[in-house]
Amino acid sequence: MSVGIFFWIGLLLYKYYSLAFYDWDLAFFSQAMWCLSHGSTYVSLFDTNFFANHANLIAYFLVPVYKVFPHPFTLLVFKLVSFFGASYFLYLIAKEKLGERPALIILLLYYIYAPNIYGLCYEFDFENLAPIFIMLIFYYYKKEDWIAFLISGIFLILIKENLPLIICAYGIHGFLTRKDKIRWGIIPFIIGALSFLSLALIFVPLMAKNGIGQHPYMGHYSVLINDTLKCPRRIFGLLTTVRNWKLFGHLFAPLMFLPLLSPGILFLAAPIFLQHLLSNSWQEHSIAYGYTMTVAPFVFLAFISTLAFIKQRFSKVVFSLVLLVTVCLNMTDVLQQMKLYAIRYMDFNLTATAPQRWQLLKMVPPQSPVIATFNFLPPLSQRSFVYAFHKMYDPEYQNERWSYQLPESVHYALIDFNDSWLKSALKINVLHTKVCLQRFFKSGHWVARKRYGTAVLYQRRE
């Protein structure tokens, strides 16, 4: 475990200082944490209240640590703590059911499971903190420690507004299987249901200061909440789409589909499975964005349960063969996935020029409002006002109905013209993108101060 921790710390440090984080998430959440630690919930990157994005109330518990270590990498450390903490409890559960050596193999499989690796490589989302609490809830549920189960459940609820549904699933499971149906069934279900409804349908829209229908993320839940009740036939069609079959295969094929033989455990994750399968967001149908880190603990817990059945009913040879085949499948899958990851996301030319790009970053005065392309946003996020250059040309923000306006207080712009989002926009809609870029540079009276390769630091002319 310690080897894995040092490996991932080193890899993520390398990725961070190579300026290889290419999306909104790390920059957004690190700016949000910086603002929270300075007494504000406003995040300029999205121009919104932090909690209008998601009900990440657990952030308040992490603020004291972030106050001491105010750096985007602190969030990546939180993610690693959750992942490796979850793996420790997974090992304990596997050891109790299967013995020490099989438990170590399960631990290795969990470490090289492609959805987990994608989640660790990707940026940051507060849902990445869920694995440790998911394992704690299951551990204490099996030990019938109701107080510890409840405390762990409350922390899970505070992570994100969709996670209370897991507590609802435990309530249903407890009501059907436990003698004390009030403590293990009714109470968890009520806590989970009320938490989900109040956070997803009241708190987050209230923070957005819009109606529920205007909240940008409610579309993720619309099918789950509305269409499930209205049209079961349509739900079946959505569940059986090609992209859902692919997601299903990526999650279960590396483990020989053995977790499916323990449906009782997978039922506990049913709300999250449905959220992914029925979501209107295409990212939730992929293992490449880290969302499946929440599902992975349940997949492995079900895998352990099935292995325990095989060990009990079949010979040692069969049990060992199953483990061996699973290891081979998992290693083959992760090698294939990481090859695809390297082709899609790793630009070694940019990595080689990172030191010079950091020199451009250092020329931006601390706390000066700045606009930048995505790879520069995380290092610039520790300030009150930072903006994404993406908003200056993307049709979602620049269209006939309205045009996003950059505040005049912004005097620095750090633009990488090799930014993948910008290149994609030029391919998809070259005329619109060029017009927007020309308007930005002309209206802002920007003057180039320093350039390295495709990266340029601009300053607004006084």
C-alpha positions as CSV (number, residue, x, y, z in Angstrom):
1,M,0.0,0.0,0.0
2,S,2.8,2.4,0.9
3,V,4.4,1.8,-2.5
4,G,1.2,2.6,-4.2
5,I,0.8,5.8,-2.2
6,F,4.3,7.1,-3.1
7,F,3.8,6.0,-6.7
8,W,0.6,8.0,-7.1
9,I,1.9,11.0,-5.3
10,G,4.9,11.1,-7.6
11,L,2.8,10.6,-10.7
12,L,0.2,13.2,-9.9
13,L,3.0,15.7,-8.9
14,Y,4.6,15.0,-12.3
15,K,1.3,15.6,-14.0
16,Y,0.6,18.8,-12.1
17,Y,4.0,20.4,-12.7
18,S,3.8,19.3,-16.3
19,L,0.7,21.4,-16.6
20,A,-1.2,18.3,-17.8
21,F,-4.5,18.9,-16.2
22,Y,-6.7,20.0,-19.1
23,D,-10.3,20.4,-17.8
24,W,-12.4,22.6,-15.4
25,D,-12.6,20.5,-12.4
26,L,-9.2,20.8,-10.5
27,A,-9.1,24.5,-11.1
28,F,-12.7,25.0,-10.1
29,F,-12.6,23.1,-6.9
30,S,-9.2,24.4,-5.8
31,Q,-10.4,28.0,-6.3
32,A,-13.6,27.1,-4.4
33,M,-11.6,25.8,-1.5
34,W,-9.3,28.8,-1.6
35,C,-12.4,31.1,-1.5
36,L,-14.0,29.1,1.3
37,S,-10.8,29.3,3.3
38,H,-11.1,33.1,2.9
39,G,-14.7,33.3,3.8
40,S,-16.4,33.4,0.4
41,T,-18.6,30.9,-1.5
42,Y,-18.3,32.8,-4.8
43,V,-16.2,31.2,-7.5
44,S,-15.4,33.4,-10.5
45,L,-14.4,30.5,-12.8
46,F,-18.1,29.5,-13.1
47,D,-19.3,33.0,-11.9
48,T,-21.5,31.3,-9.3
49,N,-21.9,30.3,-5.7
50,F,-19.8,27.2,-5.1
51,F,-22.8,25.2,-3.8
52,A,-24.8,26.1,-7.0
53,N,-22.6,23.5,-8.7
54,H,-23.1,20.6,-6.2
55,A,-23.9,20.2,-2.5
56,N,-20.2,19.5,-1.5
57,L,-20.9,20.4,2.1
58,I,-18.0,18.2,3.2
59,A,-15.7,21.0,1.9
60,Y,-16.3,22.8,5.2
61,F,-14.6,20.0,7.1
62,L,-11.6,20.1,4.8
63,V,-11.2,23.9,4.9
64,P,-8.9,23.9,8.0
65,V,-6.5,21.5,6.2
66,Y,-6.6,23.6,3.0
67,K,-6.0,26.7,5.0
68,V,-2.7,25.2,6.1
69,F,-1.9,23.7,2.7
70,P,-3.5,26.1,0.2
71,H,-2.5,24.3,-3.0
72,P,-4.5,22.5,-5.8
73,F,-2.4,19.4,-5.1
74,T,-4.0,19.2,-1.6
75,L,-7.2,18.1,-3.3
76,L,-5.4,15.3,-5.1
77,V,-4.0,14.2,-1.8
78,F,-7.5,14.1,-0.4
79,K,-8.5,11.8,-3.3
80,L,-5.6,9.5,-2.6
81,V,-6.4,9.3,1.1
82,S,-9.9,8.3,0.2
83,F,-8.8,5.7,-2.3
84,F,-6.1,4.0,-0.2
85,G,-8.3,4.2,2.9
86,A,-11.0,2.4,1.0
87,S,-8.5,-0.2,-0.2
88,Y,-7.4,-0.9,3.4
89,F,-11.0,-1.7,4.4
90,L,-11.5,-3.7,1.3
91,Y,-8.4,-5.8,2.3
92,L,-9.9,-6.3,5.8
93,I,-13.2,-7.5,4.4
94,A,-11.5,-9.8,1.8
95,K,-9.1,-11.2,4.4
96,E,-12.0,-12.1,6.7
97,K,-13.9,-13.9,3.9
98,L,-11.1,-15.4,1.8
99,G,-7.8,-15.4,3.8
100,E,-4.7,-13.3,3.6
101,R,-3.2,-14.2,0.3
102,P,-6.4,-13.9,-1.7
103,A,-7.0,-10.6,0.0
104,L,-3.7,-9.3,-1.2
105,I,-4.6,-10.4,-4.7
106,I,-8.0,-8.5,-4.4
107,L,-6.0,-5.5,-3.2
108,L,-3.8,-5.7,-6.3
109,L,-6.8,-6.0,-8.6
110,Y,-8.4,-2.9,-6.9
111,Y,-5.2,-0.9,-7.6
112,I,-5.0,-1.9,-11.2
113,Y,-8.7,-1.7,-12.0
114,A,-9.0,0.6,-15.0
115,P,-12.0,2.8,-13.6
116,N,-9.9,3.5,-10.5
117,I,-6.8,4.4,-12.5
118,Y,-8.8,6.7,-14.7
119,G,-10.4,8.3,-11.6
120,L,-7.0,8.9,-10.0
121,C,-5.5,10.3,-13.2
122,Y,-8.4,12.6,-13.9
123,E,-8.8,16.0,-12.2
124,F,-10.8,16.2,-9.0
125,D,-14.4,15.9,-7.9
126,F,-15.6,15.8,-4.4
127,E,-17.3,12.5,-5.3
128,N,-13.8,11.1,-5.4
129,L,-13.9,11.2,-1.6
130,A,-16.8,8.7,-1.5
131,P,-14.9,5.4,-1.6
132,I,-13.6,5.5,2.0
133,F,-17.0,6.2,3.4
134,I,-18.7,3.6,1.2
135,M,-16.3,1.0,2.6
136,L,-16.8,2.2,6.1
137,I,-20.6,2.0,5.7
138,F,-20.4,-1.5,4.4
139,Y,-17.9,-2.6,7.0
140,Y,-20.0,-1.3,9.9
141,Y,-23.2,-2.5,8.4
142,K,-21.8,-6.1,8.4
143,K,-20.5,-5.6,11.9
144,E,-23.9,-4.3,12.9
145,D,-22.3,-1.2,14.5
146,W,-25.3,1.2,14.0
147,I,-23.7,4.3,15.4
148,A,-20.5,4.0,13.3
149,F,-22.7,3.1,10.3
150,L,-24.8,6.2,10.8
151,I,-21.8,8.6,11.3
152,S,-20.2,7.2,8.1
153,G,-23.5,7.6,6.3
154,I,-23.8,11.3,7.3
155,F,-20.3,12.0,6.0
156,L,-21.2,10.3,2.7
157,I,-24.3,12.4,2.4
158,L,-22.2,15.6,2.9
159,I,-20.0,14.8,-0.1
160,K,-22.6,15.2,-2.9
161,E,-26.4,15.4,-3.3
162,N,-26.7,12.1,-5.2
163,L,-25.0,10.0,-2.5
164,P,-27.8,9.9,0.0
165,L,-29.5,7.5,-2.4
166,I,-27.0,4.9,-1.3
167,I,-28.2,5.3,2.3
168,C,-31.8,4.8,0.9
169,A,-30.7,1.5,-0.7
170,Y,-29.2,0.4,2.6
171,G,-32.5,1.2,4.3
172,I,-34.4,-1.0,1.9
173,H,-31.8,-3.8,2.2
174,G,-31.9,-3.5,6.0
175,F,-35.7,-3.5,6.1
176,L,-35.8,-6.7,4.1
177,T,-32.9,-8.6,5.8
178,R,-32.5,-7.3,9.4
179,K,-34.6,-8.1,12.4
180,D,-34.4,-4.5,13.7
181,K,-36.2,-2.9,10.8
182,I,-36.5,0.5,12.4
183,R,-32.8,1.1,13.0
184,W,-31.4,-0.7,9.9
185,G,-34.4,-0.1,7.6
186,I,-36.7,2.8,8.2
187,I,-34.3,5.3,9.8
188,P,-31.6,5.0,7.1
189,F,-34.2,5.2,4.3
190,I,-35.8,8.3,5.7
191,I,-32.4,10.0,6.3
192,G,-31.3,9.2,2.8
193,A,-34.5,10.2,1.1
194,L,-34.9,13.5,2.9
195,S,-31.2,14.3,2.4
196,F,-31.4,13.7,-1.3
197,L,-34.6,15.7,-1.8
198,S,-33.5,18.6,0.3
199,L,-30.0,18.8,-1.2
200,A,-30.8,18.1,-4.9
201,L,-34.2,19.8,-5.2
202,I,-34.0,22.6,-2.6
203,F,-30.5,23.5,-1.4
204,V,-28.5,23.5,-4.7
205,P,-31.2,25.4,-6.7
206,L,-31.5,27.9,-3.9
207,M,-27.7,28.4,-4.0
208,A,-28.0,28.9,-7.8
209,K,-30.8,31.5,-7.1
210,N,-32.8,30.1,-10.0
211,G,-35.8,27.8,-10.3
212,I,-35.2,24.1,-10.2
213,G,-35.6,23.8,-13.9
214,Q,-32.9,26.3,-14.5
215,H,-30.3,24.5,-12.5
216,P,-27.6,23.2,-15.0
217,Y,-27.1,19.9,-13.3
218,M,-30.7,18.9,-12.6
219,G,-30.7,17.3,-16.1
220,H,-28.4,14.6,-14.7
221,Y,-31.3,13.5,-12.4
222,S,-34.3,14.3,-14.6
223,V,-34.6,10.8,-16.1
224,L,-34.0,9.2,-12.7
225,I,-36.6,11.3,-11.0
226,N,-39.3,11.9,-13.6
227,D,-39.1,9.4,-16.5
228,T,-38.7,6.4,-14.3
229,L,-42.2,7.0,-13.0
230,K,-43.7,8.1,-16.3
231,C,-42.5,5.7,-18.9
232,P,-40.9,2.3,-17.9
233,R,-40.6,1.2,-21.5
234,R,-38.4,4.2,-22.3
235,I,-36.2,3.5,-19.3
236,F,-35.5,0.0,-20.7
237,G,-34.5,1.5,-24.0
238,L,-32.1,3.9,-22.2
239,L,-30.6,1.1,-20.1
240,T,-29.8,-1.0,-23.2
241,T,-28.0,1.7,-25.3
242,V,-24.6,0.9,-26.8
243,R,-22.8,3.3,-24.5
244,N,-24.4,1.7,-21.5
245,W,-23.4,-1.8,-22.7
246,K,-19.8,-0.5,-23.1
247,L,-19.9,1.0,-19.6
248,F,-21.2,-2.3,-18.3
249,G,-18.4,-4.2,-20.0
250,H,-15.7,-1.9,-18.7
251,L,-17.0,-2.3,-15.1
252,F,-17.5,-6.0,-15.0
253,A,-15.6,-7.8,-17.8
254,P,-12.2,-7.4,-16.0
255,L,-13.6,-9.4,-13.1
256,M,-15.2,-12.1,-15.3
257,F,-18.6,-10.7,-14.6
258,L,-18.4,-12.5,-11.2
259,P,-19.8,-9.5,-9.2
260,L,-23.1,-10.0,-11.0
261,L,-23.5,-13.3,-9.0
262,S,-23.9,-11.2,-5.8
263,P,-26.9,-8.9,-6.7
264,G,-27.6,-8.2,-3.0
265,I,-24.5,-6.1,-2.7
266,L,-24.8,-4.5,-6.1
267,F,-28.4,-3.5,-5.1
268,L,-26.8,-1.1,-2.6
269,A,-25.2,0.8,-5.5
270,A,-28.4,0.6,-7.6
271,P,-29.2,4.3,-7.4
272,I,-25.7,5.3,-8.6
273,F,-25.7,2.7,-11.3
274,L,-29.1,4.1,-12.5
275,Q,-27.7,7.7,-12.3
276,H,-24.9,6.7,-14.7
277,L,-27.0,4.6,-17.0
278,L,-29.9,7.1,-17.3
279,S,-27.9,10.4,-17.0
280,N,-28.2,13.0,-19.8
281,S,-24.5,13.7,-19.3
282,W,-22.4,11.6,-21.6
283,Q,-19.4,11.7,-19.3
284,E,-21.3,9.6,-16.8
285,H,-21.5,6.8,-19.3
286,S,-17.7,6.6,-19.4
287,I,-15.0,5.3,-17.0
288,A,-12.6,8.0,-18.2
289,Y,-13.9,10.8,-15.9
290,G,-13.6,9.4,-12.4
291,Y,-17.3,9.1,-11.6
292,T,-17.1,5.3,-11.5
293,M,-14.8,5.5,-8.5
294,T,-18.0,5.6,-6.5
295,V,-19.2,2.4,-8.2
296,A,-15.9,0.5,-8.0
297,P,-16.1,-0.4,-4.2
298,F,-19.5,-2.1,-4.7
299,V,-18.2,-4.0,-7.7
300,F,-15.3,-5.3,-5.6
301,L,-17.4,-6.1,-2.6
302,A,-19.7,-8.1,-4.8
303,F,-16.7,-9.8,-6.3
304,I,-15.4,-10.8,-2.9
305,S,-18.8,-12.2,-2.0
306,T,-18.9,-14.3,-5.1
307,L,-15.3,-15.6,-4.5
308,A,-16.3,-16.6,-1.0
309,F,-19.1,-18.7,-2.5
310,I,-16.7,-20.3,-4.9
311,K,-14.2,-21.0,-2.2
312,Q,-16.8,-22.6,-0.1
313,R,-18.5,-24.7,-2.8
314,F,-15.6,-25.7,-5.1
315,S,-12.0,-27.0,-4.8
316,K,-8.9,-25.0,-4.1
317,V,-7.8,-25.6,-7.7
318,V,-11.0,-24.0,-9.1
319,F,-10.7,-21.1,-6.7
320,S,-7.1,-20.4,-7.6
321,L,-7.8,-20.7,-11.3
322,V,-10.6,-18.1,-11.0
323,L,-8.2,-15.7,-9.3
324,L,-5.5,-16.3,-11.8
325,V,-7.8,-15.7,-14.8
326,T,-9.2,-12.6,-13.2
327,V,-5.7,-11.1,-12.6
328,C,-4.8,-11.8,-16.3
329,L,-8.0,-10.2,-17.5
330,N,-7.6,-7.2,-15.3
331,M,-4.0,-6.6,-16.3
332,T,-4.9,-7.0,-20.0
333,D,-7.7,-4.5,-19.7
334,V,-5.7,-1.9,-17.8
335,L,-2.8,-2.1,-20.3
336,Q,-5.2,-1.5,-23.2
337,Q,-7.0,1.3,-21.3
338,M,-3.8,3.1,-20.4
339,K,-2.6,2.9,-24.0
340,L,-5.8,4.6,-25.0
341,Y,-5.3,7.1,-22.2
342,A,-1.8,8.0,-23.3
343,I,-2.9,8.5,-26.9
344,R,-5.8,10.7,-25.9
345,Y,-4.4,12.8,-23.0
346,M,-0.7,12.7,-22.8
347,D,1.1,15.4,-24.9
348,F,4.8,14.9,-24.2
349,N,5.8,17.9,-26.2
350,L,3.9,20.1,-23.8
351,T,5.4,18.2,-20.9
352,A,8.9,18.9,-22.1
353,T,8.2,22.7,-22.3
354,A,6.6,22.9,-18.8
355,P,9.5,24.8,-17.1
356,Q,9.3,27.6,-19.6
357,R,5.5,27.7,-19.3
358,W,5.9,28.0,-15.5
359,Q,8.1,31.1,-16.1
360,L,5.1,32.6,-17.8
361,L,2.9,31.7,-14.9
362,K,5.3,33.4,-12.5
363,M,5.0,36.6,-14.4
364,V,1.3,37.0,-13.5
365,P,1.2,39.0,-10.2
366,P,-0.3,37.2,-7.2
367,Q,-4.0,37.9,-6.8
368,S,-4.2,39.8,-10.1
369,P,-7.4,38.9,-12.0
370,V,-6.4,36.7,-14.9
371,I,-7.9,34.7,-17.8
372,A,-6.2,31.6,-19.1
373,T,-6.6,28.4,-21.1
374,F,-7.3,25.2,-19.1
375,N,-3.8,23.9,-18.5
376,F,-2.8,27.2,-16.8
377,L,-5.9,27.4,-14.6
378,P,-5.0,25.1,-11.7
379,P,-1.8,27.0,-10.7
380,L,-3.7,30.3,-11.1
381,S,-6.7,29.2,-9.1
382,Q,-5.5,30.4,-5.7
383,R,-6.9,33.9,-6.1
384,S,-10.3,35.6,-6.0
385,F,-10.7,36.1,-9.7
386,V,-9.6,33.7,-12.4
387,Y,-11.5,33.1,-15.6
388,A,-11.5,30.5,-18.4
389,F,-10.5,31.6,-21.9
390,H,-12.9,28.9,-23.1
391,K,-15.8,31.2,-22.4
392,M,-14.5,33.7,-24.9
393,Y,-15.2,31.5,-27.9
394,D,-17.4,28.5,-27.0
395,P,-20.9,28.8,-28.5
396,E,-22.4,28.0,-25.1
397,Y,-21.1,31.4,-23.9
398,Q,-20.8,33.3,-27.1
399,N,-24.0,33.1,-29.2
400,E,-26.8,35.2,-30.7
401,R,-28.8,35.2,-27.4
402,W,-26.0,36.4,-25.2
403,S,-22.3,37.0,-25.0
404,Y,-20.2,36.4,-21.9
405,Q,-18.3,39.6,-21.0
406,L,-14.9,39.5,-19.3
407,P,-14.7,42.0,-16.4
408,E,-12.5,45.0,-17.2
409,S,-10.6,44.4,-14.0
410,V,-8.8,41.5,-15.8
411,H,-5.4,42.8,-17.0
412,Y,-3.6,39.5,-17.7
413,A,-4.3,36.8,-20.2
414,L,-2.2,33.6,-20.4
415,I,-3.2,31.8,-23.6
416,D,-1.9,28.5,-25.0
417,F,-2.9,28.3,-28.6
418,N,-2.2,24.6,-28.6
419,D,-5.0,24.1,-26.0
420,S,-7.0,21.0,-26.9
421,W,-10.3,22.7,-26.3
422,L,-9.4,25.6,-28.5
423,K,-8.1,23.4,-31.3
424,S,-11.3,21.3,-31.1
425,A,-13.4,24.5,-31.4
426,L,-11.4,25.6,-34.5
427,K,-12.0,22.2,-36.1
428,I,-15.7,22.1,-35.3
429,N,-16.6,25.8,-36.0
430,V,-13.6,27.6,-37.4
431,L,-15.5,30.8,-38.5
432,H,-17.3,31.3,-35.2
433,T,-14.2,30.7,-33.1
434,K,-11.9,33.0,-35.2
435,V,-14.5,35.8,-35.0
436,C,-14.7,35.4,-31.2
437,L,-10.9,35.4,-30.9
438,Q,-10.5,38.5,-33.0
439,R,-13.2,40.3,-31.0
440,F,-11.5,39.4,-27.7
441,F,-8.0,40.6,-28.7
442,K,-9.3,43.8,-30.3
443,S,-11.7,44.8,-27.6
444,G,-9.3,44.2,-24.8
445,H,-6.3,46.0,-26.4
446,W,-4.0,43.1,-25.4
447,V,-0.3,43.4,-25.8
448,A,2.0,40.4,-25.8
449,R,4.5,40.6,-23.0
450,K,6.2,37.2,-23.2
451,R,5.9,34.2,-25.5
452,Y,7.2,30.6,-25.4
453,G,6.2,28.4,-28.3
454,T,2.4,28.4,-28.5
455,A,1.9,30.0,-25.1
456,V,1.7,33.8,-24.8
457,L,1.3,36.1,-21.8
458,Y,-0.7,39.2,-22.6
459,Q,-1.3,42.3,-20.6
460,R,-4.2,44.8,-21.2
461,R,-3.0,48.1,-22.5
462,E,-3.8,50.9,-20.1
